[in-house]
Structure formats: C-alpha cells, structure tokens
Amino acid sequence: MRCKFDMVYKRFSVLKNALRASLSVVLFSSAVVTGISTSAMAADPVATKKPVDIAKGKAAAAAVCAGCHMPDGNSVIAQNPILAGQHAAYIEKQLVNFRLKPGAKAPERNNAIMLGFATMLSEDDMRNLGAFYASQTPKSASPKRKELVAAFRKRVYRLVRDVMALVLRGFLRNIQDSQASIPNTPRPHSMRFVAASV
C-alpha cells in the first residue's frame, strides 16, 4: 500500500511543481512589465509638458473627430468607440499608437483612417483632445450597442465555460489514468459525480 501511495504522491508533486513553475513565470513576467512601465514613465516626465487647453481640444475635436465620434465624443455608430469620459492619458496614448513611428513598417495600431487623422495632430493637440474628451460625460449607449455588448459577454462567458470544462475533463482524466495504473485503488464517489456532470 505504501508503494501505491508513493506513486500517487509523486504524480501530484509533479503537478504541484509544474503549477509552482508556471506561477513563478507569471510573477516574473508581471514584474518585468511593471518595471518597463515605470521606467517609461520616468523617461517621460510630466513636468516638461505644457498645460492642457480644453478649449483647443474642443476645437480640434470639432474639426477632426466629430465626423465619426460626434462633437462631444458620444458616438452613435457601433464601430466607432465612445470617447466621452475616457481617460485623457489613454486617448493620447492611442492617438500616438495610430501614428507611424520613425523606422517602423507599420504603426502599433494599424488603422488606415486613424493613421491619417493622428498624423496631422501635434502632441499638444493629442493632449488637448484627451483632456477635452475626459471632461465630457458619456451618454447611455444606444440599444444596438447594448445588444452588441450583451452578445459579446455571452460569447466570452461560453468560451470561458468551455475552456474550464476542458481543463476539468483533462484533470479528471489524468486522475483516472493515475488510479487505473495502480491496481485496487478505490475511486472516490465525488469523482464519479464530477465526471458524470462534466
């Protein structure tokens, strides 16, 4: 009996070690990303930037953005995002990402329409636009947009549910295989119930 227990314990310890290793990779990756983001913030101090001018941002929004995103940033077209109430730094970053950087073959966010608009904006215009849209109040979404969001949430829920079911089936199959390799190992009743319900 001791030999059987050692065999099962060894298999679970391998699984435990694999989970521990994957967790350490995730923690290391997040530490690297955090370090990169803080070093990027340190390289671009806010003190060197001019103060934002919401009036100039409103003028730029009326001239450049209003055709697709509406003058106040509350787009009624489902394909165009609502900019009203969005964080100023986020809008500025997205506009920078739509631009073609020197030496790059394509922008970070490749969109032909936004490439043209973002290219003609200066950095001050981008900051002013971000401040203007951040100061706007988002209106409730149109019924069509609400339907699209609800459908998207259902698809994500189903995807997560299906992935979790596959993981659980694989885990149970591994437990069953490990028990099958050990003769006369009783199978817990809870495993039968879980296996039947999945």
Short mmCIF file of the C-alpha atoms (twelve columns), coordinates in Angstrom:
data_MODEL
# 
_entry.id   MODEL 
# 
loop_
_atom_site.group_PDB 
_atom_site.id 
_atom_site.type_symbol 
_atom_site.label_atom_id 
_atom_site.label_alt_id 
_atom_site.label_comp_id 
_atom_site.label_asym_id 
_atom_site.label_seq_id 
_atom_site.Cartn_x 
_atom_site.Cartn_y 
_atom_site.Cartn_z 
_atom_site.pdbx_PDB_model_num 
ATOM 1   C CA . MET A 1   0.000   0.000  0.000   1 
ATOM 2   C CA . ARG A 2   2.880   2.352  0.800   1 
ATOM 3   C CA . CYS A 3   4.266   1.915  -2.736  1 
ATOM 4   C CA . LYS A 4   0.897   2.854  -4.269  1 
ATOM 5   C CA . PHE A 5   0.672   5.950  -2.107  1 
ATOM 6   C CA . ASP A 6   4.202   6.999  -3.079  1 
ATOM 7   C CA . MET A 7   3.325   6.647  -6.753  1 
ATOM 8   C CA . VAL A 8   0.218   8.821  -6.470  1 
ATOM 9   C CA . TYR A 9   2.051   11.352 -4.291  1 
ATOM 10  C CA . LYS A 10  4.858   11.569 -6.845  1 
ATOM 11  C CA . ARG A 11  2.379   12.333 -9.644  1 
ATOM 12  C CA . PHE A 12  0.679   15.035 -7.608  1 
ATOM 13  C CA . SER A 13  4.031   16.512 -6.606  1 
ATOM 14  C CA . VAL A 14  4.948   16.751 -10.321 1 
ATOM 15  C CA . LEU A 15  1.685   18.617 -10.944 1 
ATOM 16  C CA . LYS A 16  2.339   20.850 -7.927  1 
ATOM 17  C CA . ASN A 17  5.857   21.646 -9.175  1 
ATOM 18  C CA . ALA A 18  4.539   22.443 -12.663 1 
ATOM 19  C CA . LEU A 19  1.950   24.818 -11.202 1 
ATOM 20  C CA . ARG A 20  4.592   26.430 -8.995  1 
ATOM 21  C CA . ALA A 21  6.897   26.921 -12.016 1 
ATOM 22  C CA . SER A 22  4.118   28.460 -14.139 1 
ATOM 23  C CA . LEU A 23  3.174   30.776 -11.271 1 
ATOM 24  C CA . SER A 24  6.770   31.939 -10.959 1 
ATOM 25  C CA . VAL A 25  6.867   32.657 -14.719 1 
ATOM 26  C CA . VAL A 26  3.677   34.733 -14.438 1 
ATOM 27  C CA . LEU A 27  5.022   36.669 -11.454 1 
ATOM 28  C CA . PHE A 28  8.349   37.299 -13.203 1 
ATOM 29  C CA . SER A 29  6.545   38.489 -16.360 1 
ATOM 30  C CA . SER A 30  4.363   40.887 -14.391 1 
ATOM 31  C CA . ALA A 31  7.424   42.230 -12.574 1 
ATOM 32  C CA . VAL A 32  9.175   42.830 -15.892 1 
ATOM 33  C CA . VAL A 33  6.120   44.597 -17.346 1 
ATOM 34  C CA . THR A 34  5.791   46.732 -14.215 1 
ATOM 35  C CA . GLY A 35  9.468   47.647 -14.405 1 
ATOM 36  C CA . ILE A 36  9.157   48.590 -18.066 1 
ATOM 37  C CA . SER A 37  6.090   50.742 -17.462 1 
ATOM 38  C CA . THR A 38  7.667   52.585 -14.528 1 
ATOM 39  C CA . SER A 39  10.882  53.181 -16.469 1 
ATOM 40  C CA . ALA A 40  8.847   54.503 -19.400 1 
ATOM 41  C CA . MET A 41  7.053   56.907 -17.068 1 
ATOM 42  C CA . ALA A 42  10.366  58.042 -15.586 1 
ATOM 43  C CA . ALA A 43  11.773  58.652 -19.089 1 
ATOM 44  C CA . ASP A 44  8.805   60.911 -19.978 1 
ATOM 45  C CA . PRO A 45  8.274   63.275 -17.048 1 
ATOM 46  C CA . VAL A 46  5.014   65.179 -16.917 1 
ATOM 47  C CA . ALA A 47  6.805   68.350 -15.788 1 
ATOM 48  C CA . THR A 48  8.189   69.027 -19.294 1 
ATOM 49  C CA . LYS A 49  4.734   69.036 -20.917 1 
ATOM 50  C CA . LYS A 50  2.702   72.183 -21.470 1 
ATOM 51  C CA . PRO A 51  -0.576  72.515 -19.580 1 
ATOM 52  C CA . VAL A 52  -3.623  71.243 -21.451 1 
ATOM 53  C CA . ASP A 53  -6.147  73.582 -23.030 1 
ATOM 54  C CA . ILE A 54  -9.646  72.098 -23.135 1 
ATOM 55  C CA . ALA A 55  -10.901 74.871 -25.452 1 
ATOM 56  C CA . LYS A 56  -8.262  73.951 -28.041 1 
ATOM 57  C CA . GLY A 57  -9.188  70.309 -27.562 1 
ATOM 58  C CA . LYS A 58  -12.837 71.130 -28.243 1 
ATOM 59  C CA . ALA A 59  -11.867 72.994 -31.423 1 
ATOM 60  C CA . ALA A 60  -9.699  70.078 -32.594 1 
ATOM 61  C CA . ALA A 61  -12.492 67.617 -31.789 1 
ATOM 62  C CA . ALA A 62  -14.979 69.656 -33.831 1 
ATOM 63  C CA . ALA A 63  -12.579 69.904 -36.763 1 
ATOM 64  C CA . VAL A 64  -11.079 66.407 -36.797 1 
ATOM 65  C CA . CYS A 65  -13.019 63.887 -34.701 1 
ATOM 66  C CA . ALA A 66  -16.670 64.964 -34.887 1 
ATOM 67  C CA . GLY A 67  -17.385 63.203 -38.185 1 
ATOM 68  C CA . CYS A 68  -17.040 59.731 -36.640 1 
ATOM 69  C CA . HIS A 69  -17.048 60.199 -32.861 1 
ATOM 70  C CA . MET A 70  -19.522 63.140 -32.656 1 
ATOM 71  C CA . PRO A 71  -18.534 66.581 -31.272 1 
ATOM 72  C CA . ASP A 72  -18.954 65.527 -27.631 1 
ATOM 73  C CA . GLY A 73  -17.392 62.059 -28.087 1 
ATOM 74  C CA . ASN A 74  -20.662 60.119 -27.735 1 
ATOM 75  C CA . SER A 75  -20.553 58.138 -30.963 1 
ATOM 76  C CA . VAL A 76  -23.815 56.650 -32.181 1 
ATOM 77  C CA . ILE A 77  -22.072 54.324 -34.649 1 
ATOM 78  C CA . ALA A 78  -21.277 50.935 -33.119 1 
ATOM 79  C CA . GLN A 79  -17.893 50.626 -34.903 1 
ATOM 80  C CA . ASN A 80  -16.616 53.963 -33.513 1 
ATOM 81  C CA . PRO A 81  -15.782 53.999 -29.814 1 
ATOM 82  C CA . ILE A 82  -17.342 56.430 -27.373 1 
ATOM 83  C CA . LEU A 83  -14.560 58.813 -26.312 1 
ATOM 84  C CA . ALA A 84  -16.561 60.877 -23.801 1 
ATOM 85  C CA . GLY A 85  -15.457 60.198 -20.247 1 
ATOM 86  C CA . GLN A 86  -12.394 58.224 -21.347 1 
ATOM 87  C CA . HIS A 87  -9.104  58.841 -19.516 1 
ATOM 88  C CA . ALA A 88  -7.055  61.629 -21.109 1 
ATOM 89  C CA . ALA A 89  -3.791  59.657 -20.991 1 
ATOM 90  C CA . TYR A 90  -5.473  56.692 -22.692 1 
ATOM 91  C CA . ILE A 91  -6.766  58.803 -25.583 1 
ATOM 92  C CA . GLU A 92  -3.366  60.435 -26.002 1 
ATOM 93  C CA . LYS A 93  -1.604  57.036 -25.993 1 
ATOM 94  C CA . GLN A 94  -3.988  55.565 -28.547 1 
ATOM 95  C CA . LEU A 95  -3.508  58.534 -30.871 1 
ATOM 96  C CA . VAL A 96  0.270   58.141 -30.568 1 
ATOM 97  C CA . ASN A 97  -0.080  54.415 -31.317 1 
ATOM 98  C CA . PHE A 98  -2.003  55.190 -34.529 1 
ATOM 99  C CA . ARG A 99  0.990   57.175 -35.833 1 
ATOM 100 C CA . LEU A 100 3.798   55.637 -37.857 1 
ATOM 101 C CA . LYS A 101 6.962   55.824 -35.788 1 
ATOM 102 C CA . PRO A 102 10.332  56.501 -37.483 1 
ATOM 103 C CA . GLY A 103 11.890  53.270 -38.734 1 
ATOM 104 C CA . ALA A 104 8.708   51.225 -38.232 1 
ATOM 105 C CA . LYS A 105 6.963   49.467 -41.105 1 
ATOM 106 C CA . ALA A 106 3.514   49.807 -39.556 1 
ATOM 107 C CA . PRO A 107 2.001   51.719 -36.632 1 
ATOM 108 C CA . GLU A 108 1.386   49.963 -33.318 1 
ATOM 109 C CA . ARG A 109 -2.357  50.178 -34.003 1 
ATOM 110 C CA . ASN A 110 -2.785  49.722 -37.716 1 
ATOM 111 C CA . ASN A 111 -5.886  51.574 -38.911 1 
ATOM 112 C CA . ALA A 112 -5.705  53.475 -42.189 1 
ATOM 113 C CA . ILE A 113 -8.382  56.015 -41.245 1 
ATOM 114 C CA . MET A 114 -6.934  56.831 -37.831 1 
ATOM 115 C CA . LEU A 115 -3.388  56.905 -39.248 1 
ATOM 116 C CA . GLY A 116 -4.359  59.887 -41.406 1 
ATOM 117 C CA . PHE A 117 -6.032  61.772 -38.577 1 
ATOM 118 C CA . ALA A 118 -3.379  61.024 -35.936 1 
ATOM 119 C CA . THR A 119 -0.544  62.026 -38.274 1 
ATOM 120 C CA . MET A 120 -1.899  65.554 -38.697 1 
ATOM 121 C CA . LEU A 121 -2.215  66.109 -34.908 1 
ATOM 122 C CA . SER A 122 0.632   67.533 -32.836 1 
ATOM 123 C CA . GLU A 123 1.446   66.146 -29.388 1 
ATOM 124 C CA . ASP A 124 -0.206  69.189 -27.811 1 
ATOM 125 C CA . ASP A 125 -3.344  68.566 -29.902 1 
ATOM 126 C CA . MET A 126 -3.431  64.959 -28.679 1 
ATOM 127 C CA . ARG A 127 -3.139  66.010 -25.036 1 
ATOM 128 C CA . ASN A 128 -5.796  68.707 -25.522 1 
ATOM 129 C CA . LEU A 129 -8.132  66.210 -27.204 1 
ATOM 130 C CA . GLY A 130 -7.614  63.740 -24.361 1 
ATOM 131 C CA . ALA A 131 -8.397  66.413 -21.761 1 
ATOM 132 C CA . PHE A 132 -11.477 67.569 -23.679 1 
ATOM 133 C CA . TYR A 133 -12.943 64.078 -24.064 1 
ATOM 134 C CA . ALA A 134 -12.105 63.226 -20.436 1 
ATOM 135 C CA . SER A 135 -14.165 66.248 -19.364 1 
ATOM 136 C CA . GLN A 136 -17.219 65.094 -21.337 1 
ATOM 137 C CA . THR A 137 -19.988 62.977 -19.827 1 
ATOM 138 C CA . PRO A 138 -20.698 59.695 -21.600 1 
ATOM 139 C CA . LYS A 139 -24.325 59.193 -22.540 1 
ATOM 140 C CA . SER A 140 -26.057 55.865 -22.261 1 
ATOM 141 C CA . ALA A 141 -25.262 53.569 -25.132 1 
ATOM 142 C CA . SER A 142 -27.692 53.028 -27.953 1 
ATOM 143 C CA . PRO A 143 -29.862 49.885 -27.885 1 
ATOM 144 C CA . LYS A 144 -27.833 48.421 -30.770 1 
ATOM 145 C CA . ARG A 145 -24.557 48.931 -28.876 1 
ATOM 146 C CA . LYS A 146 -26.109 47.387 -25.742 1 
ATOM 147 C CA . GLU A 147 -27.140 44.350 -27.808 1 
ATOM 148 C CA . LEU A 148 -23.615 44.014 -29.202 1 
ATOM 149 C CA . VAL A 149 -22.086 44.220 -25.722 1 
ATOM 150 C CA . ALA A 150 -24.550 41.663 -24.346 1 
ATOM 151 C CA . ALA A 151 -23.815 39.277 -27.239 1 
ATOM 152 C CA . PHE A 152 -20.076 39.719 -26.715 1 
ATOM 153 C CA . ARG A 153 -20.395 38.976 -22.990 1 
ATOM 154 C CA . LYS A 154 -22.363 35.799 -23.758 1 
ATOM 155 C CA . ARG A 155 -19.675 34.646 -26.188 1 
ATOM 156 C CA . VAL A 156 -16.914 35.317 -23.661 1 
ATOM 157 C CA . TYR A 157 -18.864 33.519 -20.926 1 
ATOM 158 C CA . ARG A 158 -19.389 30.478 -23.162 1 
ATOM 159 C CA . LEU A 159 -15.730 30.452 -24.171 1 
ATOM 160 C CA . VAL A 160 -14.552 30.587 -20.545 1 
ATOM 161 C CA . ARG A 161 -17.075 27.912 -19.562 1 
ATOM 162 C CA . ASP A 162 -15.941 25.602 -22.379 1 
ATOM 163 C CA . VAL A 163 -12.254 26.102 -21.588 1 
ATOM 164 C CA . MET A 164 -12.842 25.397 -17.896 1 
ATOM 165 C CA . ALA A 165 -14.801 22.260 -18.790 1 
ATOM 166 C CA . LEU A 166 -11.932 21.041 -20.989 1 
ATOM 167 C CA . VAL A 167 -9.400  21.707 -18.226 1 
ATOM 168 C CA . LEU A 168 -11.561 19.887 -15.686 1 
ATOM 169 C CA . ARG A 169 -12.058 16.925 -18.027 1 
ATOM 170 C CA . GLY A 170 -8.315  16.696 -18.624 1 
ATOM 171 C CA . PHE A 171 -7.589  16.901 -14.901 1 
ATOM 172 C CA . LEU A 172 -10.144 14.197 -14.119 1 
ATOM 173 C CA . ARG A 173 -8.833  12.031 -16.943 1 
ATOM 174 C CA . ASN A 174 -5.310  12.314 -15.524 1 
ATOM 175 C CA . ILE A 175 -6.557  11.340 -12.070 1 
ATOM 176 C CA . GLN A 176 -8.446  8.385  -13.530 1 
ATOM 177 C CA . ASP A 177 -5.386  7.305  -15.514 1 
ATOM 178 C CA . SER A 178 -3.178  7.540  -12.438 1 
ATOM 179 C CA . GLN A 179 -5.694  5.499  -10.434 1 
ATOM 180 C CA . ALA A 180 -6.007  2.956  -13.248 1 
ATOM 181 C CA . SER A 181 -2.255  2.397  -13.199 1 
ATOM 182 C CA . ILE A 182 -2.443  1.498  -9.501  1 
ATOM 183 C CA . PRO A 183 -4.400  -1.759 -9.016  1 
ATOM 184 C CA . ASN A 184 -7.184  -1.919 -6.411  1 
ATOM 185 C CA . THR A 185 -7.313  1.847  -5.880  1 
ATOM 186 C CA . PRO A 186 -10.831 2.869  -4.835  1 
ATOM 187 C CA . ARG A 187 -12.327 5.736  -6.802  1 
ATOM 188 C CA . PRO A 188 -13.987 8.402  -4.641  1 
ATOM 189 C CA . HIS A 189 -17.721 8.891  -5.155  1 
ATOM 190 C CA . SER A 190 -17.237 12.630 -5.667  1 
ATOM 191 C CA . MET A 191 -15.059 11.938 -8.710  1 
ATOM 192 C CA . ARG A 192 -17.816 9.855  -10.273 1 
ATOM 193 C CA . PHE A 193 -20.294 12.672 -9.732  1 
ATOM 194 C CA . VAL A 194 -17.995 15.351 -11.162 1 
ATOM 195 C CA . ALA A 195 -17.008 13.195 -14.139 1 
ATOM 196 C CA . ALA A 196 -20.660 12.458 -14.915 1 
ATOM 197 C CA . SER A 197 -21.698 16.104 -14.652 1 
ATOM 198 C CA . VAL A 198 -18.945 17.370 -16.958 1 
# 
